[in-house]
């Protein structure tokens, strides 16, 4: 037998032609999976207005959510930093190695444009979250410990430059072929650049044409990616209306129905916004329809109550108030079969008499959870909280590990995760129009979103109206923390709508301004021999 030890082969020996180059590019896309899963989403949603942590309403602190104190070694702070730099590192490797290979010029131009957009996306996440960060633009081939933070302004310049180069290269497709879906196209680069320019327009180092350019890019994107006319096409995986590659999807992170291809992370949105239903009778099997949920984020009461009657987005298919059984059984004298409603979370408070009457009419229901009880521990079987949940990410493809419940393994999701879609573009355009003193145009964009959702049209618009609509439309998708920070509404809306923030502060003005940046991970500072400096206000900062 001839044996070849491939593990001993160096990257210089392996990466020789276009085949290996394409593998490098694909690896950059693959790095997006862990970036938008697990604890990395904590920095996107905690500490905002429409999301809250779960559990009892008590004095226990969670600084990421309530702005009490953020540990510089917090896992979510570290993970978000590392996962974004993982993308950047992979991009830089592909760009650097591509420059040393004899590649088809058209392919190299296309892939380079894609890579630059991915790098810009990661740096945009970093600069808005941490402020100025080290700018790494080439592959690092030897151990490096000293890093200097570039200014926030310089990071923005690099992001804009990368995206402009990608757009002007003519390498990006205006429409993707089916087998290329999930790659960066022209719409993705223009959406991201518009969002970056809109964000910079609020900064002290804004350029005079940031706002007008953002408006132009947003309008281009809407033409490239028409909004679909039915919300079910975006999310209804229960009846088969869902189309993963519909025209509204500007950029998404792809997953496969074959779990062998999902090794770099799981599409876990299906489990993020649900209570720990596997702790309640009827679903302790940790299987369908809810699987092993992770009880990470709870939608706030004001968000849940912000929908009009008839709004598609708050229908039972997408916002569950009637929790069903996955197995048959009997609890507290209530017998139920698979698919029967066992827990009901009414929109309006029910009296004890109304609850008794409801249970009598619905004999399978053993628990009714009123709105003031979403942070209450119920003693049924195991003490835990229960609440209505956003279920637009229902994943019928979840199949793995369901027979390994004793190992507490999470089933892996298979649905793609939207990063950008046209509804967000239109809401960003509305914000830009409003900031540009064009409220009537802003109103048109918001009403387009509302009409599709079967909600009434509005007669006026302000920034809060746009943010309200953005919350309803993009729950579980957009980086809400960055949106509120950009618009200067972060502390105001977090205090107004987040009960944990209210518990730890007397007013929005009571929240320290240094929380507008997350801390630099202490582990990274230590590894850099303290050439990295901490953000003001946090432990170890040089004041």
N, C-alpha and C positions, 0 to 999 in steps of 0.2 A: 504493500500500500504506500502511495505517496501521500505524505501528510504536510499540510500547510498551516502554520501557526499564525492565523490572521490577527490574533490579539497582540502579536509582537510587531505588527506593521505600523509604521509611523504615519501621521496624517499627510506628511510630505510625499510619502511613497504611495499612499492610497488615493489622494485627490489628484487625479491626472487629467481628467477630461470632463466633458459636459455632463456625463452621467453622475459623477460624484458632486459636481457643482450643483446640479439640481437637487441632490440630496441635502446639501448644505442649505439651500434656499428653503426647502420643505421643512427642515429642522427649525428655521426661524419662525415659520407659521406654527409649528407644533408647540413652540414655547409660549404661545398665547393661551394654550389650554390651562396650565396651572396659574396663569396670571389672572384669569377671571373665575377662579373657583376657590373653595376653601376659605381660609382666613383673609385672603387678599381682598375680598369684597367688604370686609369690615370697614375699611377706610373709605369705601364708596357710599355706605349707607348709614352707618351709625353716626349719631350726633346730628341728625337732620330732622325734618319735620314730618315725613310720612312713614319713617321706619322707627322702630324702638326695639330695645332689647326685651327679652321675655323674662318670665319669672315673677316672684313676688314684688310688690311695690314696697320697698323698704330702704334703709339707709346704706345698704351695700353699694359701693361705688364701682362704676365701670367708666373710667375716664374717657375712652374712645367715644362713648355715647353721651355722657352727661357733663363732660368738661370739668370734672373735679380734679383729676390728676392723671397724667398719662406717663406710664413707666417707659423710659427710653429703651427698655429691653422687651417691650410688649411684642408678642409673636406677630400680630397683624402689621405692626409698623415695620418689622424686619422683613416679613414675607413680601409685602408690597414693594419695598425697595429692591429686594433680591430678584423677584420675578420680572420686574421691568428691566433690570440690568441683564438678566438672562436673555431677554429678547435682544437687547442692544448688543450684547457680546456675540450672539449667534449671527446677527446681521453684519456686524463688523468683520467677522471671520469670513462670511460668504463674499462680502464686497472685496476684502483684501485678497482672498485666494482667487476670486474671479479675475482679478487684474493680472494674475500670473499665468493664466491658462489661455490656450488658443481656442476661443469660443466663437460661435456664430454671433456676429455683431448685433443682429436684431434681438436674439435671445438675451444676450448680456444686457442690452439697453433696457429691455422689458423687466428683467429680473432686478436690475439695479434700481429702477424706479419703484418697484414693489418694496424692495428692502429699505429704501430711504423713507417711504411712507410708514413702514412698520417701526423704524427707529424714531421717527417723529412722534408717533403715537405713544411709544414708551417714554420718551423724554417729556411729552406734554403731561402725562400722568405724574412723572417725578417732579417737575418744576412747580406744578400747582399744589402738590402735596407737601413737598419739603422745601420749596424755594430753590435757590441756586444749588446746583449739584455738579459733580465732576462730568465734564464733557469728554466722552471716549468715542473716537471716530475711526480708529483703526484696530485691527486685531492685536491683542496683547499676547505675546508668545513666551514671556518669561515672568516669573514671580514679581509682582509689583505691589508695593505697600504704601507709597506716598501718593496721595491724591489731593488736589486742590479744588475747592468748589468754585465753579464759574458763577458769575453774577446771574440773577434771574433774567436780566435783560439780554445777556449774551446767550443764555440757553434758548430764549425765545427767538433770537436771531437765527440760531442754528436750526431750530424746528422749521421756521418759515423758509429758510434757505433749502433745506432738504425737500420740503413739499413743493416749492417752486421748481426746483430742479426735476423732481419726479413728473410734475405736470407738463413742464416745457420740453421734456425729453421725447414726447410723442410715443413713448413706449407703452403707455397704459391703455388698455382696451376701454372703449366706451360701453361695451356690453360683453359679458363673459360667456364663453361657450359652456355647455353643461358640464363638461369634464374639468373646467377651470373654475367652476363656481367656488367661492371662498377665497380666491386670490384678491389682491388689491386691484381695483380698477380706477378709472379716472374719477368716477363719482366719489369713491372713498377718499382719495387724496384731496379733492375739492371740498368735500364736507368737512374733513379734518382741518384743512387750512382755513376755511371760513370760521370754524369754531375757535381756532387759535387766534385769529385776527379779532374776532368779537371779544374774546377774553382779554386780549392785549389792549383793546380800546378802552378798558376800564383802568388800565395801569398808568402810573406816573410816566412811564417811558413809551406810551402809546404813540403810534405814527398817525399823522393827520388823515391818511386815507384808509386806516384799518377798517373802519365801519363800512365805508362804501364798497371796499373790496370784498368784505364778508358778505354783504348783500348780493353782490354779483355772483360770487361762488355758490351761495345757497340757491339762487335761482337756476344756475347751471345744473346743480345736482338734482333739483326737482324735475327738470326736463329730462335728465338722464335716467332717473329712477322714479317713474310715476307712482304715486301713492295708490295702492289697491283700494277698491271700493267696498270691500267687505272685511271686517276685522277677523272673521273666522278663517280667512285664508292665511292670516299671520299666526293664529294660535290654536285653532280647533283641531286637535289631534284625536278627539273623541269620536267624531263622526266622519273623519277623513277629508275635511275641507282644507286642512293645512297643506301649504305648499312651501317647502323649505327654500326654494329658489325663486320666489315671487319677485316682481319688479321693485317692490318697496325695500327689499333687503339691499342695503348699500355695502355692508360688510358684516360677515358673521364668522364665528369660530366653528369649524366643522367637526362633527363626530360621526362615527360609523355604527351601523347596527351590528357589525362584527366587533366584539370587544377586543379582539387581538390587535385592532388598530387604534384603540383608545388608551394606550399605555401611559400617555403623558398627562393624564388627568381625566376626571369624570365630569360630564355635564350634570351638575348637581342642583340646578335651579328648581327641579321638581320637588326638592325636599327642604329648601331654605325657609319658606314662609309659613310652614305648617307647624302646629303644636306637636308635641311628642305623642302622636295618636297611638303609637304602638304600646303606650303605657295605659291605654284605656281598653276596657272590654270590647270585643268585637273586632279589634285590630292588633291584638298582641302577637299575631303570627308574623308581623313585620312584612307582610306581602301586599298584594293588590287590595284596594286601589291606591293606598297611600304609602306603602313600603315603610322603610325605616326613616322617618323624617328626622331632621336635625334641630328643629326648634330654635333656629338661629335668630330670625328677625320677625317681629310682629308688626303688621300694618297698624298705624295709629287710628284711634277712634274717629278723629276728625276726617282723616282720609277715607275711612270706610263709609262715613256718612255724607261724603261730598258728592256722591253720585245721585243724579236724578233718577226717578223711577223710569224704567225702560231703557236706561243706558246699557248698551250691550256689554260694556266692560265690567258691570256689576251684576250681570246675570249669574245664576247659580253655576253655570259652566265655568266661569272664570273667577268668581268670588264666592267661595263656599260658605254657606251658613247652615246647611243641612248635611251633617257628617254621617256617612253611611258605614255599615258593617261590612267587613271583608270576610268574616266567618260568622256562622250562626251561633247562638248562645242565649243566655238569660242572665240579666243583671237587675237586682232590686225588684224582681217580679215582672220585669219587662222582657218578653221573649222576642227575638228578632232572627231574621234570616239574612243571607248574603244580599246586599243591596238595600236593605231597609235603613231608614234614617234612625240613628240611635242618639245623636246629640244635635241640639238645635241652638243656634246663636241668633236670636232675633235682633233686628236693627233697632227697635225701640224697646225700652224697658217693659217687662211684663210683671204684673203683680203675682203674688203667690196663688191667688184664685185663678188668674189667667193661665198660669203654668199648669196647675192641676187640671184645668179644663182642656188645655192643649194636650197634655199627656193622655188624658182619657180618650181624646179623639185620635191620638197617634200612639197606640199602645207599645210600639217598638222603642219609643224615645225614653231613655232612662235619665237623661240630663239636659236641662235647659240652662244656658249660660247667658246671663244678662250683660249688657255693655259695661257695667261697673264691676264685673267679675273677671275680666280678662287677665288680671294679675293675681287671681285667687287660686290657692292650691285646693284641689278637690281630692277627697279621700277615697274615691272609688278605685279599688285595686291598688294603685300606686299614686302617691300624691304628686300632682302635676297641674299645670295651667292648661286652659283651653280657650280658644278664640276663633273667630272667623278667619279665613285665610285666602290669599290670592293664589289661584290655581290655574293661571293661564299657561303654566309651563308643564302641565300634565304630560307624562311621558309613557306612552303605552309600550315602548321598547325596553323598559326596565325589566330584566329577566335574571341577571346574574346574581349569585349568592343567596337567592331566596331560600335555599335549603340549608344555609349555614348560619341560621339565626343565633345559635349558641355562641358563635364567634363574633357577633355584633358587627358583621361586615355590612357596609353600605352597598346596596345595589347600584350599579353604574348606569348613569343616564346615557341616552343616545341622541337626544335632540341637539341640533345646532343652537348656539347662543348668539343672539343678535348683539352686535357692537354698535352699529349705526343703521338706522332706517329712516325713510323719508319723513315720517311723522315728526321725528326729532328735528330734521332739517327745517321743516315748516315752522316749528315752534321757536327754533333759533332765529329764523328769518323774522318772525313776529317780534321777537325781542330786539333784533337789530333795527327793524322799522320803528319800533316805539322809541328806541334810543336816538334814532335819527329824526324824531318829531314827525313821524308819519303814522299816527295811530289808526287811521282808517284801513291802511294796508295791513297793519298788525292784526286788526280785528278780523279781516278776511281770512288770514291764515289760521287763526284760532278756531273760527267758525267752521272751516273746512274739516278740521279734526273732529269737532263736536257733531257735525252733521253725519259723518260716517258712523259715529258711535250711537246715533239715534238720540242725541241730547239736543236740547233747545239751543237756538243760536242766541248770541249775546248782542247787546246794543252798545257796549263800551268795553274798553280793555285798559288794564294797567299792568305793571310788572307782576303783581300778586296773582292776577287772573291768569297770566301766562304760566307762572310757576304752578298754580293749582292744576291747570290743564296738563302741564308736563308731568306732574305727579300721577295723575289719573292714567295718562296714556303710556308712560314709560316706566311704570313701577317694575322693579326687578331688572331693568335694562340700563338706563343711563346712570352715570356717576352723579348722584344727587348732591353729594357733599361739594363737588367741584362746581356744580350749577349754582348752588346757593352762595358759595364763596364768591364766584364771579360777579354775581349781581348785588353783592353787599347785603344779602338777606339771611346769611347763615345763622347768626346768633338770634336775630329777631324771630325768625320762624321756628328755630329749634326750641326756643324758650316758650313760644306761644303754643306749640303743638306737641312737644315731647314732655311727658309727665316726669320722666327721670331728670331731665334738665331743670324743670321747675322745682323739683325736690331739693336740688343742690345749689340753686341760685335764687336770689331775690328778684332779679330782673335780667333782661338781656344785657343791659349795661354792666351787670355784675360779672359777666364772662370775660376773662382776660384776653386781650387781643393776640397774645402769642399763640393761642389755640388756632389761629388762622393758618398756621403751619403745623404739620406733624413733626415729632422729633426725629432727628437723624438716628438710626439704630445704633445703640451703644456698641454693639459687637463690631460694626463697621468702623467706628471711631477707634476702637482698641486695635483692630487689625491694621489700621493705617498709621499706627504709631502716633495717633492724635494729630495727624496732618489734616484730617477732616475735623471741622469744628461743629459744635452743637448749636441748634437754633436757640435764640434768646428765650428765656423763661423756663427752659427745661434743665434738669439736673446736669451739671457739668458744663453749662454754657459759660462763656466768658462775658460777663455783663459790662 
